[in-house]
Amino acid sequence: MQYGFQAEALVKRFGTNTALNGVEFAARAGTVLSVLGPNGAGKTTAVRILATLLRPDSGTATVGGIDVVRHPARVRRLIGIAGQDTSVDEELTGAENLVLIGQLLDLRKAEATARAGELLERFELTEAAGRRVSTYSGGMRRRLDLAASMIGRPQVIFLDEPTTGLDPAKRDEVWRMIRTMAGDGTTVLLTTQYLEEADNLSDDIVVLGQGKVIANGSPDELKQIVGGQTIQLRAADPAQVSEAAAILGSVAGHVPDQVGPGVITVPVVGDSAFTEVVRQLAAANIAVTELSLRLPSLDEVFFTLTGRHTAEPEREQEVAA
């Protein structure tokens, strides 16, 4: 199998602190791998090793099959990086930023200009190309930063919490751009504190805890860790909530939980329970405004694995070490 990047038995210590303790993961070419974990889990250390910004104490890491320690210069020609803060110059226009970065990557002026035009169109910034970046909205700046990371046509791109601080609409814009990058064949490593983001974008997820991999797999595979499925119901008539709850309880064999006004949930095993609930609700003439069968959320999985409800930004001391 061809991997965009791979880490094997990575160990990294900072004094007496072991940031990584035998970490292993890999991403298939052209896919999105999210690396999650609570504060201090080792996410940023792993990314910095893959990006040739840190050397591991032991273990190996490769990007495009190239060892990051033995051939860091070759690796840097394969990768792009977009951090939490935009790296573009606010006094230059969007087009000027991209052309400048292209030339810094040894593209000829004409080639850099052509590449900038392609990316401005792809990231829906053509109309703003001649404006100073200082006039851009937060979502536009983030899109320009992603475009800048793509100027050298990287095989692999590292995105460190790319939507931090953006409102939901602007976050959706960035999600669309990330899907476009992966669709074009770029392998993406994403760190994020938004579990919904990882759920929506990832082909695979790695969860780190205390410097070790504590779980990995596709979003759906990780959700199986919590086990089973859940039926959620919202009765159209609040007076029928108790009757609906009785039906859910009889089918599932568990007392349902009320998780909101008129909203009840119950864990079930298998799809057949959902079919039976629908049949019994219809027979009892109970109308519902919501009825769904779902896997556990990624937030529930994360809490089960780490005891916390959200991923968190990495400690600054780890980044600086």
C-alpha positions as CSV (number, residue, x, y, z in Angstrom):
1,M,0.0,0.0,0.0
2,Q,1.2,3.5,-0.8
3,Y,1.3,5.8,2.2
4,G,1.4,9.6,2.1
5,F,3.2,9.5,5.4
6,Q,4.0,7.0,8.1
7,A,5.3,7.0,11.6
8,E,6.7,3.8,13.2
9,A,7.7,3.4,16.9
10,L,8.3,7.1,17.3
11,V,9.8,8.1,20.7
12,K,10.6,11.7,21.7
13,R,11.5,13.0,25.1
14,F,11.9,16.5,26.5
15,G,14.0,16.1,29.6
16,T,12.0,13.8,31.9
17,N,8.8,14.2,29.9
18,T,8.2,11.5,27.3
19,A,6.0,13.2,24.6
20,L,5.9,10.2,22.3
21,N,6.2,6.6,23.5
22,G,6.2,4.3,20.5
23,V,3.7,6.1,18.4
24,E,2.7,4.5,15.1
25,F,0.2,5.6,12.4
26,A,0.0,6.0,8.6
27,A,-2.2,7.7,6.1
28,R,-3.0,6.3,2.7
29,A,-2.2,8.6,-0.2
30,G,-5.0,11.0,-1.0
31,T,-6.8,10.6,2.3
32,V,-7.4,12.8,5.4
33,L,-6.0,11.5,8.7
34,S,-7.0,13.4,11.9
35,V,-4.8,13.2,15.0
36,L,-6.8,13.8,18.2
37,G,-5.9,13.8,21.8
38,P,-6.2,15.8,25.0
39,N,-3.7,18.5,26.0
40,G,-0.2,17.1,26.1
41,A,-1.0,13.9,24.3
42,G,1.8,14.4,21.7
43,K,-0.1,15.6,18.7
44,T,2.0,18.6,17.9
45,T,5.3,16.7,18.6
46,A,4.3,14.0,16.1
47,V,3.4,16.6,13.4
48,R,6.6,18.5,14.0
49,I,8.6,15.3,13.5
50,L,6.8,14.5,10.2
51,A,7.4,18.1,9.1
52,T,11.1,17.8,9.7
53,L,11.0,20.5,12.5
54,L,12.0,18.0,15.2
55,R,14.2,14.9,15.3
56,P,12.8,11.8,17.0
57,D,14.9,10.1,19.7
58,S,14.1,6.7,18.1
59,G,11.7,5.3,15.5
60,T,11.2,6.3,11.9
61,A,9.0,8.7,10.0
62,T,8.6,8.9,6.3
63,V,6.7,11.3,3.9
64,G,6.2,9.9,0.4
65,G,8.4,7.1,1.4
66,I,11.3,9.4,2.2
67,D,12.9,9.3,5.7
68,V,12.4,12.7,7.4
69,V,15.7,12.4,9.4
70,R,18.0,11.2,6.6
71,H,16.6,13.4,3.8
72,P,14.8,16.4,5.4
73,A,15.3,18.7,2.4
74,R,13.7,16.3,0.1
75,V,10.8,15.9,2.4
76,R,10.3,19.7,2.6
77,R,9.8,19.7,-1.1
78,L,6.8,17.3,-0.7
79,I,4.9,19.1,2.1
80,G,2.9,22.1,2.8
81,I,2.0,23.5,6.3
82,A,-0.9,25.6,7.5
83,G,-0.9,26.5,11.2
84,Q,-3.5,28.1,13.5
85,D,-2.4,31.6,12.5
86,T,-2.3,32.7,8.9
87,S,1.2,33.2,7.5
88,V,0.4,35.6,4.7
89,D,1.5,39.3,4.5
90,E,-1.5,41.6,5.2
91,E,0.1,44.5,3.3
92,L,0.3,42.5,0.1
93,T,-2.6,41.5,-2.1
94,G,-3.8,37.9,-2.2
95,A,-2.2,37.4,-5.6
96,E,1.1,39.0,-4.6
97,N,1.3,36.7,-1.5
98,L,0.9,33.6,-3.6
99,V,3.4,34.7,-6.3
100,L,6.0,35.6,-3.7
101,I,5.7,32.2,-2.0
102,G,5.9,30.5,-5.4
103,Q,9.2,32.4,-6.1
104,L,10.5,31.5,-2.7
105,L,9.9,27.9,-3.7
106,D,12.1,28.4,-6.8
107,L,9.2,28.8,-9.3
108,R,9.9,31.2,-12.2
109,K,7.8,34.4,-12.1
110,A,5.6,33.3,-14.9
111,E,5.1,29.9,-13.4
112,A,4.4,31.4,-9.9
113,T,1.8,33.8,-11.4
114,A,0.1,31.0,-13.3
115,R,0.0,28.8,-10.2
116,A,-1.3,31.7,-8.1
117,G,-4.2,32.2,-10.6
118,E,-5.1,28.5,-10.5
119,L,-5.2,28.5,-6.7
120,L,-7.1,31.8,-6.4
121,E,-9.8,30.3,-8.6
122,R,-9.9,27.0,-6.8
123,F,-10.2,28.7,-3.4
124,E,-12.8,31.1,-4.7
125,L,-10.6,34.2,-4.2
126,T,-10.3,35.5,-7.8
127,E,-12.4,38.6,-7.2
128,A,-10.4,39.5,-4.2
129,A,-7.0,38.7,-5.7
130,G,-6.1,42.4,-6.2
131,R,-7.1,43.5,-2.7
132,R,-4.8,43.8,0.3
133,V,-5.1,40.8,2.7
134,S,-5.8,43.3,5.5
135,T,-9.3,43.8,3.9
136,Y,-10.1,40.1,3.9
137,S,-12.5,38.4,6.2
138,G,-11.3,35.6,8.6
139,G,-12.6,32.9,6.2
140,M,-10.9,34.5,3.2
141,R,-7.6,34.7,5.0
142,R,-7.8,31.1,6.0
143,R,-8.6,30.1,2.4
144,L,-5.6,32.2,1.2
145,D,-3.4,30.5,3.8
146,L,-4.5,27.1,2.6
147,A,-3.8,28.2,-1.0
148,A,-0.4,29.4,0.0
149,S,0.4,26.0,1.5
150,M,-0.6,24.4,-1.9
151,I,1.5,26.7,-4.1
152,G,4.3,24.1,-4.4
153,R,1.9,21.3,-5.3
154,P,2.7,19.3,-2.1
155,Q,2.0,15.6,-1.9
156,V,1.2,16.0,1.8
157,I,-0.2,18.9,3.8
158,F,-0.2,19.4,7.6
159,L,-3.1,21.4,8.9
160,D,-2.8,22.4,12.6
161,E,-6.3,23.4,13.8
162,P,-7.1,25.3,10.6
163,T,-10.5,26.4,11.7
164,T,-9.8,27.7,15.2
165,G,-11.6,30.9,15.8
166,L,-13.8,30.8,12.7
167,D,-17.6,30.9,12.9
168,P,-19.6,27.9,11.5
169,A,-20.1,29.4,8.0
170,K,-16.4,30.1,7.6
171,R,-15.6,26.7,9.0
172,D,-17.8,25.1,6.4
173,E,-15.8,27.0,3.7
174,V,-12.5,25.6,5.0
175,W,-14.0,22.1,5.2
176,R,-14.9,22.3,1.5
177,M,-11.4,23.4,0.6
178,I,-9.9,20.5,2.6
179,R,-12.2,18.0,0.8
180,T,-11.1,19.6,-2.5
181,M,-7.4,19.1,-1.6
182,A,-7.9,15.4,-0.7
183,G,-10.0,14.9,-3.8
184,D,-7.1,16.2,-5.9
185,G,-4.9,13.5,-4.4
186,T,-3.2,15.4,-1.6
187,T,-2.7,13.5,1.7
188,V,-3.9,15.6,4.7
189,L,-2.9,15.4,8.3
190,L,-5.4,17.3,10.4
191,T,-5.2,18.2,14.1
192,T,-8.4,19.8,15.5
193,Q,-10.1,20.5,18.7
194,Y,-13.5,20.2,17.0
195,L,-14.6,16.5,17.0
196,E,-17.4,17.2,14.6
197,E,-14.7,18.5,12.2
198,A,-12.7,15.2,12.5
199,D,-15.9,13.2,12.0
200,N,-16.9,15.1,8.8
201,L,-13.5,15.2,7.1
202,S,-11.5,12.2,8.2
203,D,-11.0,8.9,6.4
204,D,-9.2,7.7,9.4
205,I,-8.6,9.0,13.0
206,V,-5.7,8.4,15.4
207,V,-6.3,9.2,19.1
208,L,-3.3,9.9,21.2
209,G,-3.1,9.7,25.0
210,Q,0.0,10.2,27.2
211,G,2.3,9.8,24.1
212,K,0.7,6.6,22.9
213,V,-1.9,5.6,20.3
214,I,-4.9,4.6,22.3
215,A,-7.3,4.1,19.3
216,N,-7.3,4.3,15.5
217,G,-9.6,3.6,12.7
218,S,-12.3,5.2,10.6
219,P,-14.9,7.4,12.4
220,D,-17.5,4.6,12.2
221,E,-15.0,2.0,13.5
222,L,-14.1,4.2,16.5
223,K,-17.8,4.7,17.2
224,Q,-18.2,1.0,17.7
225,I,-16.0,1.4,20.7
226,V,-18.9,2.8,22.7
227,G,-21.0,0.0,21.3
228,G,-24.4,-0.3,19.7
229,Q,-26.7,2.2,18.3
230,T,-29.2,4.7,19.8
231,I,-32.7,5.5,18.8
232,Q,-33.7,9.1,19.4
233,L,-37.3,10.3,19.4
234,R,-39.1,13.6,19.7
235,A,-42.9,13.3,20.0
236,A,-45.0,15.8,18.2
237,D,-47.5,16.0,21.1
238,P,-45.8,16.4,24.5
239,A,-48.7,14.6,26.1
240,Q,-47.6,11.4,24.3
241,V,-44.0,11.4,25.4
242,S,-44.7,8.9,28.2
243,E,-46.5,6.5,25.9
244,A,-43.7,6.8,23.3
245,A,-41.1,6.2,26.0
246,A,-42.9,3.1,27.0
247,I,-42.8,1.8,23.5
248,L,-39.0,2.5,23.3
249,G,-38.4,0.8,26.6
250,S,-40.4,-2.3,25.7
251,V,-38.6,-2.8,22.4
252,A,-35.1,-2.0,23.7
253,G,-35.4,-3.6,27.1
254,H,-34.0,-0.5,28.7
255,V,-35.5,2.5,30.4
256,P,-35.1,5.4,27.9
257,D,-33.3,8.6,28.9
258,Q,-34.8,12.1,28.4
259,V,-32.1,14.3,26.9
260,G,-34.2,17.4,26.2
261,P,-37.8,18.7,26.2
262,G,-39.8,15.9,24.7
263,V,-36.6,14.1,23.4
264,I,-35.9,10.6,24.5
265,T,-33.2,8.1,23.6
266,V,-32.5,4.5,24.2
267,P,-29.6,2.2,23.2
268,V,-30.5,-0.7,20.9
269,V,-28.8,-3.7,19.3
270,G,-29.3,-4.0,15.6
271,D,-31.5,-2.3,13.0
272,S,-34.6,-4.5,13.7
273,A,-35.4,-2.6,16.9
274,F,-35.8,0.6,14.9
275,T,-38.3,-1.1,12.5
276,E,-40.3,-2.4,15.4
277,V,-40.4,1.0,17.1
278,V,-41.7,2.6,13.9
279,R,-44.4,-0.1,13.7
280,Q,-45.6,0.3,17.3
281,L,-45.6,4.1,17.1
282,A,-47.8,3.9,14.0
283,A,-50.1,1.4,15.7
284,A,-50.5,3.7,18.7
285,N,-51.0,6.8,16.5
286,I,-48.1,8.6,18.0
287,A,-46.8,11.3,15.7
288,V,-43.1,12.3,15.9
289,T,-41.1,15.2,14.6
290,E,-37.8,13.4,15.0
291,L,-37.0,9.7,14.9
292,S,-33.5,8.5,14.2
293,L,-31.1,5.6,14.6
294,R,-27.5,6.7,15.0
295,L,-24.1,5.5,16.1
296,P,-22.5,7.2,19.1
297,S,-21.0,10.6,18.4
298,L,-17.3,11.0,18.1
299,D,-17.5,13.2,21.2
300,E,-18.9,10.2,23.1
301,V,-16.1,8.0,21.8
302,F,-13.5,10.6,22.8
303,F,-14.9,10.8,26.3
304,T,-14.9,7.0,26.6
305,L,-11.2,6.9,25.6
306,T,-9.8,9.9,27.4
307,G,-12.4,11.0,30.0
308,R,-12.7,14.4,28.3
309,H,-15.4,15.8,26.0
310,T,-13.2,17.7,23.6
311,A,-9.8,17.6,22.1
312,E,-7.6,20.5,23.2
313,P,-4.8,22.6,21.8
314,E,-1.3,21.2,22.6
315,R,0.7,22.7,25.5
316,E,2.9,25.6,24.4
317,Q,5.9,24.2,26.2
318,E,5.8,21.1,24.1
319,V,5.7,23.1,20.9
320,A,8.7,25.2,22.1
321,A,10.7,22.3,23.3
